[in-house]
Each structure stands twice: as structure tokens, then as C-alpha cells.
Amino acid sequence: MTEPAVGAPLLTDKQPPQGTVTAGDGVRASSPAAPRPKRRPTDWRKRLEIMLLAGPAIIVFVAFVIFPVVLAGYYGFFRWKGFGPATDFVGFENYLIIFQDSAFHDVLRHNGFILVLSLVIQGPIAVVLALLLNRKIRGRSIIRVLIFVPYIISEVIVGIGWGLMLQTSGAVNGLLESIGLGAFQADWLSDPSIAIWSLMVIISWKYIGFAVILFLAGLQSIPDELFEAASIDGASYWQTQRTITLPLLGPTLRIWAFLSIIGSLQLFDLVFIIWGQYVASTAGTSTMATYMVANGRTSGNFGYGSAVAVVMFLISLVIALIYQRFVLQRDTAGALTEGKK
């Protein structure tokens, strides 16, 4: 048996050391070590730009939204008159009074009634008007402007104007008398069975223009090729609207409904201007916001008013989260693509 020569490589069953490769003839060859991944340098300039651009907006949001909500929640635990330190701690007494007060139950029903009717009345009318104004008709631009004008008019002007027209000796009853329909004259603002419907007419007249413009913008994003293909296939106009327009207008409809819901829950200015904080409760048009002002600021019990504000915020937040979870999720799921491949 021949002994291996001195210095010759020994072939064994052991694996070669890390960093070497074995050639076919048993000779080990060194391989270069894998380069270490370089650390990505932090782009401080980009972060500084984001801070400078978003910082002021964040500060304003915290100062005028988050901080007041927290402060209202704090004062809601006190019996406080609006000046001096809050020392009369009452715990959850203010909140218990809110949910036991029958007047608060009434304003909840009023807000719910306004919410439902706003969706039922404004939605279909706005869709029909948007479909008509999306077609090529004479004077289309002027009609669009006239429909949108009420939305940009100040709530104070709208409230005063409608309040003057709807009072007992106002223009509406005068017009009915002049055309021989005096039997239909009514106390449009004070009769509890009519006042809430008068409010709905005013709200619809003012805010339907916003819905129309929003739907028109959604209609502009629908490709014309779809309508042409449907026309070639023999679909009628209403079949095209039902199978193409309304489904593709769905995201815009859902966003409008969300804005309408939140606005209905926080309705204050028109009711306060037309009916005032006391007449609104007897006329059946009071809302949570007018209840808050009447029982908080006007009554000198700012702690109770703060508790009502917190309850309003929580109700709006819960409804918004539920709507986001079960209605808007289909629209936001496709937009949130981060982390998806």
C-alpha cells in the first residue's frame, strides 16, 4: 500500500470548510465570501419634508379636534358652570341623566327620522337629476348651476328666508290663498305633525345640489365604451342605467350616503335659526345638537352639555365605524394595496 505523499491533500468524508468548494479532482478552491448587505442610508431630507408638510395639519387637527373632545370628556364628569376650575365631581351622573331624559329620547328619534328621510328623499331625486343633466340637453350648464346654488348659500340666509316664507302670515300661505287653495294653509313651523316635514323640504332643497354634483362627477368616470357596447347588444336606456350606470356609480353613492348620515346626526344650524332652541322641542324638530345647546350652554350647565357632546361624538363614531366596516369596505379594499403582491 502506497502512503500519500507529504503535503498532498487528504480525501476524507468530512465536508469542506465553509467558504471553499471542492473541485472534481479533490483540490479545494477558495470562493469569495458573500458581500454583506449594505444598510440603506436614512433619507432625513425626505422625512423632514414630510414633517414640514404634515406637521402643521397634524397640529391643527390635534388642537381643534382631539383636544376639545378630550376636554369635553373631562368636563362631562363635573357639574361645571363654564368658568373657574371644575371641582364639583359627579362621575357618570351627567351621562345617566342623558339616557334617562325623555327629551333626549325624542331628539334621538328626530335625528333618526331626518337621517332616514335624507337618504330616501335626496338620493333617488339626485340620481335622476344627475342622469338627466349628464345627457346633452340645451341649457345643461345653467341648470347645473341653479341646482348647486342653494348648497353654497349660507345656512343663516337659508334659515331666515325659509322661516319668513313658512310662518303663518308668510309667502307660502299667501300664495295658497291667492291661487284658491286657502284650505291647504297650515302652521308650517309650529304644528308638530307638519314641522318635521317642513324641515325635510328645506334640507332637501339646500343639500340636494351637492349630491347631484357628486353623482355627475361619478358619471363622468364611467367609460363611454360600455354604453356603446350595451347599445350594440340592444339594451334599452333604462336597462343600461340599471346594469351599468348604477353599479359603477355605487362607490359615489356610498360616499354620499356616509356624508349624509354624519350630517344628519350633527344637524344644528338650520333648526336653531328657524325654530330656536325652545320652539324646536315643542315643534318636534329638535336635534341632539340643539338639545346640547339648550341644556348645556343656555342652562349654564356646561358639564352636562359637555357630556351630551361626548355622547354625540360616540354615536357618530360608532355609526361611522359600522358603515366603514360593512359598507365602505368593498371600496377601500382595492385601494389599500400595501403589502399585497
C-alpha positions in Angstrom: 0.0 0.0 0.0 1.4 3.3 -1.0 1.4 6.1 1.5 0.3 9.5 0.4 2.9 12.0 -0.3 3.7 14.7 2.2 1.7 17.8 1.6 -0.8 16.0 -0.6 -4.5 16.8 0.2 -6.3 14.1 2.1 -9.7 13.0 0.8 -12.0 12.2 3.7 -15.8 12.0 4.2 -15.8 15.3 6.1 -17.4 18.3 4.5 -15.1 21.0 3.3 -14.8 24.1 5.5 -17.2 26.9 4.8 -16.0 29.3 2.1 -14.3 26.6 0.0 -15.5 24.5 -2.9 -14.1 21.1 -3.8 -13.0 20.6 -7.5 -13.6 17.3 -9.3 -10.0 16.2 -8.7 -10.3 16.7 -5.0 -8.5 20.0 -4.9 -10.1 22.7 -2.7 -10.5 26.1 -4.2 -11.3 29.2 -2.2 -14.5 31.1 -3.1 -15.1 34.7 -2.3 -17.3 35.4 0.8 -20.8 36.7 0.1 -20.9 40.5 0.4 -22.8 41.8 3.4 -26.0 43.8 2.6 -25.3 47.4 2.9 -27.5 49.4 5.2 -29.8 51.7 3.4 -29.0 55.2 4.4 -31.8 57.1 6.1 -33.3 59.7 3.9 -33.5 62.5 6.5 -34.4 65.0 3.9 -37.5 63.2 2.8 -38.6 62.7 6.4 -38.0 66.4 7.1 -40.2 67.3 4.1 -43.0 65.1 5.4 -42.8 66.6 8.8 -42.8 70.1 7.5 -45.8 69.4 5.2 -47.9 67.3 7.5 -46.8 68.8 10.8 -49.0 72.0 10.7 -52.1 69.9 9.7 -51.5 67.4 12.5 -51.0 70.3 15.0 -54.3 71.9 13.9 -56.2 68.6 14.0 -55.0 67.8 17.5 -55.6 71.3 18.8 -59.1 71.8 17.3 -60.4 68.2 17.2 -58.7 65.8 19.5 -58.0 68.2 22.4 -61.6 69.6 22.5 -63.0 66.0 22.5 -60.7 65.0 25.4 -61.6 68.2 27.3 -65.3 67.7 26.8 -64.9 64.2 28.1 -63.1 65.6 31.2 -65.7 68.3 31.9 -68.5 65.7 31.4 -67.7 64.3 34.8 -68.2 67.6 36.6 -71.1 69.9 37.4 -69.5 73.0 35.9 -70.8 76.4 35.1 -68.3 77.3 32.4 -65.9 79.4 34.4 -63.3 78.7 37.0 -61.9 75.3 37.8 -64.1 72.3 37.7 -64.3 71.0 41.2 -67.8 69.5 41.7 -67.1 66.0 40.5 -70.2 64.0 39.8 -68.8 61.0 37.9 -71.2 59.4 35.4 -74.2 61.3 36.8 -74.5 63.5 33.7 -74.4 60.6 31.4 -77.1 58.7 33.4 -79.3 61.8 33.2 -78.9 62.0 29.5 -80.1 58.4 28.8 -82.9 58.8 31.3 -84.2 62.1 29.9 -87.3 61.6 27.7 -86.4 64.8 25.8 -83.1 63.2 24.7 -85.0 60.1 23.5 -87.2 62.5 21.4 -84.2 64.2 19.8 -82.7 60.8 19.0 -85.9 59.9 17.2 -85.8 63.2 15.3 -82.2 62.6 14.2 -83.0 59.1 13.1 -86.1 60.3 11.2 -84.0 63.0 9.5 -81.3 60.5 8.7 -83.6 58.0 7.0 -85.6 60.6 5.1 -82.5 62.4 3.9 -81.3 59.1 2.3 -84.8 58.2 0.9 -85.7 61.6 -0.5 -82.4 63.1 -1.6 -80.8 60.0 -3.0 -83.3 59.0 -5.7 -84.0 62.6 -6.7 -80.3 63.4 -7.0 -79.7 60.3 -9.1 -82.5 61.1 -11.5 -81.4 64.7 -11.9 -77.7 63.6 -12.4 -78.7 61.2 -15.1 -80.8 63.9 -16.9 -78.1 66.5 -16.6 -75.4 64.0 -17.8 -77.2 63.9 -21.2 -76.6 66.6 -23.9 -79.6 68.9 -23.4 -79.9 72.6 -24.1 -79.1 74.8 -21.1 -77.5 72.0 -19.2 -74.8 74.2 -17.6 -77.3 76.8 -16.4 -79.5 74.1 -14.8 -76.5 72.6 -13.0 -75.6 76.0 -11.6 -79.2 76.6 -10.4 -79.3 73.3 -8.7 -76.0 73.8 -7.0 -76.6 77.4 -5.9 -78.7 76.5 -2.7 -75.8 74.4 -1.4 -73.4 77.3 -1.4 -75.8 79.8 0.2 -75.2 80.4 3.9 -77.3 78.4 6.4 -78.2 81.7 8.1 -79.7 83.1 4.9 -81.5 79.9 4.1 -82.9 79.7 7.6 -84.1 83.3 7.7 -85.6 83.1 4.2 -87.5 79.9 4.7 -88.5 81.0 8.2 -90.1 84.1 6.8 -91.9 82.3 4.0 -93.3 79.4 6.1 -94.7 81.5 9.0 -98.4 81.8 9.4 -98.6 85.1 7.5 -95.7 84.2 5.2 -95.4 83.9 1.4 -96.4 80.2 1.2 -99.8 80.7 2.9 -100.3 83.9 0.9 -99.6 82.1 -2.4 -102.0 79.3 -1.5 -104.7 81.9 -0.7 -104.1 83.8 -4.0 -104.5 80.7 -6.2 -107.6 79.5 -4.4 -106.0 76.8 -2.2 -106.6 78.5 1.1 -107.9 75.3 2.6 -104.3 74.0 2.4 -102.9 76.8 4.5 -101.1 75.5 7.7 -98.9 76.4 10.5 -95.8 75.0 8.8 -93.3 75.8 11.6 -95.3 75.2 14.8 -97.5 72.3 14.1 -95.6 69.2 15.4 -97.2 67.0 12.7 -96.0 69.3 9.9 -92.9 71.0 11.2 -90.6 68.0 10.7 -91.7 67.7 7.1 -91.1 71.4 6.5 -87.6 70.8 7.8 -87.1 67.9 5.4 -88.2 70.1 2.5 -85.7 72.8 3.5 -82.9 70.3 4.0 -83.6 68.6 0.6 -83.8 71.9 -1.2 -80.4 73.0 0.2 -78.3 69.8 0.1 -79.6 68.0 -3.0 -77.4 70.1 -5.2 -74.3 68.7 -3.5 -75.5 65.2 -4.2 -76.2 66.0 -7.9 -72.7 67.4 -8.5 -71.1 64.5 -6.7 -73.1 62.0 -8.8 -72.3 63.9 -12.0 -68.6 63.6 -11.2 -69.1 59.9 -10.7 -70.9 59.5 -14.0 -68.0 61.2 -15.8 -65.7 58.4 -14.7 -67.8 55.7 -16.4 -66.3 54.8 -19.8 -68.5 55.6 -22.8 -67.4 52.3 -24.4 -69.6 50.4 -22.0 -72.7 52.3 -23.1 -71.8 51.8 -26.7 -71.4 48.1 -26.3 -74.7 47.9 -24.4 -76.4 49.8 -27.2 -75.0 47.5 -29.8 -76.3 44.5 -27.8 -79.8 46.0 -28.0 -80.1 47.2 -24.3 -82.6 50.0 -23.7 -81.8 53.2 -21.9 -83.2 52.1 -18.5 -81.6 48.6 -18.8 -78.2 50.4 -19.4 -78.7 52.6 -16.4 -79.7 49.6 -14.2 -77.0 47.2 -15.2 -74.1 49.6 -15.9 -74.6 53.1 -14.5 -75.9 52.3 -11.1 -73.4 49.5 -10.2 -70.4 51.6 -11.4 -71.9 54.7 -9.5 -72.1 52.6 -6.3 -68.9 53.9 -4.7 -70.0 57.5 -5.2 -73.5 56.7 -3.8 -72.0 55.1 -0.7 -69.7 58.0 0.0 -72.6 60.4 -0.4 -74.7 58.3 1.9 -71.9 58.4 4.5 -71.7 62.2 4.4 -75.4 62.5 4.6 -75.6 60.2 7.6 -73.0 62.2 9.5 -74.5 65.5 8.6 -78.0 64.3 9.7 -76.6 63.3 13.1 -74.9 66.7 13.6 -77.7 68.9 12.2 -77.9 72.1 14.2 -77.8 75.4 12.3 -81.0 75.3 10.2 -83.0 74.1 13.2 -81.6 76.6 15.6 -82.1 79.5 13.1 -85.6 78.7 12.1 -87.1 77.3 15.3 -84.7 78.3 18.0 -83.7 76.2 20.9 -87.0 76.2 22.7 -89.6 76.2 19.9 -87.8 73.3 18.2 -88.6 71.0 21.1 -92.3 71.8 21.0 -92.5 71.7 17.2 -90.8 68.3 17.1 -87.7 69.4 15.2 -85.1 69.4 17.9 -81.9 67.5 17.4 -79.1 66.3 19.6 -77.1 69.5 18.8 -79.9 71.8 19.8 -80.6 69.7 22.9 -76.9 70.1 23.8 -77.0 73.9 23.5 -80.4 74.3 25.3 -79.4 72.1 28.3 -75.7 73.0 28.4 -74.7 76.5 27.4 -78.1 78.2 27.8 -78.9 76.5 31.1 -75.4 77.3 32.5 -74.6 73.6 33.0 -71.5 73.3 30.8 -70.6 70.0 32.3 -73.9 68.4 31.2 -73.5 70.0 27.8 -70.0 68.5 27.5 -71.4 65.1 28.4 -74.0 65.4 25.6 -71.3 66.4 23.2 -69.3 63.2 24.1 -72.5 61.1 23.6 -73.0 62.7 20.2 -69.4 62.0 19.3 -69.6 58.4 20.3 -72.9 57.8 18.4 -71.4 59.3 15.3 -68.1 57.4 15.7 -69.9 54.0 16.2 -72.2 54.5 13.2 -69.2 55.7 11.1 -67.1 52.6 12.1 -70.0 50.2 11.3 -70.6 51.9 8.0 -66.9 51.7 7.2 -66.8 48.0 8.1 -69.9 46.7 6.3 -70.5 49.2 3.5 -67.3 51.0 2.5 -65.0 48.0 2.9 -65.6 46.9 -0.7 -64.5 50.3 -1.9 -61.4 50.6 0.3 -60.2 47.0 -0.1 -59.0 47.6 -3.6 -57.3 50.9 -2.8 -55.2 49.5 0.1 -52.6 47.6 -1.8 -49.7 48.0 0.5 -48.2 44.6 1.4 -50.0 42.8 -1.4 -48.2 41.3 -4.4 
